[in-house]
Amino acid sequence: MNFRRLRRFEPAFAALLLIGLLNACSQRDDTAATAQAEAQAAAAATAKRTAGLLDLYRKQTQAGDDAAAVDTGRAIAKMSVGSAAAQEVQQTLPAIEQRLRDQTEKARLASLWNYQVAPMAGGTQSTASIFSNQRIGGEPVRLVLRRHTQWGQSVFLYGGRFICKATCTLPATFDGKPVPVRGFLPPTGEPSIMIQDDKGFIAALMKAKKIVIPVVLQESGRPRELSYDVGGYDATKWAPLPGANAKKKN
């Protein structure tokens, strides 16, 4: 091997190696600069979008559009964690979320009630009714407030064959507080049980959120609890009728 010839090429190899190292460093610098520029551009875009969302959030809050404000506020909190915009949103968002939950629950409770005015047995009846949370024989039991032009006002459970001899006491609770309710079966044999003190029952219902009424059914002979989420009752939707203000005695 001619070592003298190899030594003549050593400077050239060294120069090529140096050029390669310089190119590699330059490429790394370019890559780092590109990544930094992209990160800055992304941060700027996020900041611009966040600013737009924050302005929208403020307008939605002022307008009282809670559902939209909650969606926008959550987007800001997720997009810009720890930012000034996120901190501003967190000062008001929890209260708006709670208000929205309250509004949603209020609407749910109101939707449980059904109000109707219709012809009934030679007269006209106005009813406010709600289904029980439990089912008997596959069907819930309705709690019905009724005004009838011929029969007056009454309250009853409808949708089961109940056991009640003459009159019976139903150990009901209103928001957990015991309120015994006297009941009786209708002489006409409908699958219902009538509440004796309709006025007292309605007065207590208007102050309650939940009523639980234990009843005894003929098919089982065992007590069953019927619960009603009555907090959405709206007395203004239960239409009054002429001659239906007082229950007529048979």
Secondary structure, 3 states (H helix, E strand, C coil): CCHHHHHHHHHHHHHHHHHHHHHHHHHHHHHHHHHHHHHHHHHHHHHHHHHHHHHHHHHHHHHCCHHHHHHHHHHHHHHCCCCHHHHHHHCCHHHHHHHHHHHHHHHHHHHCEEEEEEEECCEEEEEEEEEEEEEECCEEEEEEEEEECCCEEEEEEECCCECCCCEEEECCEECCEECCEEEECCCCCCCEEEECCHHHHHHHHCCCCEEEEEEEECCCCCEEEEEEECCCCCHHHCCCCCCCCCCCCC
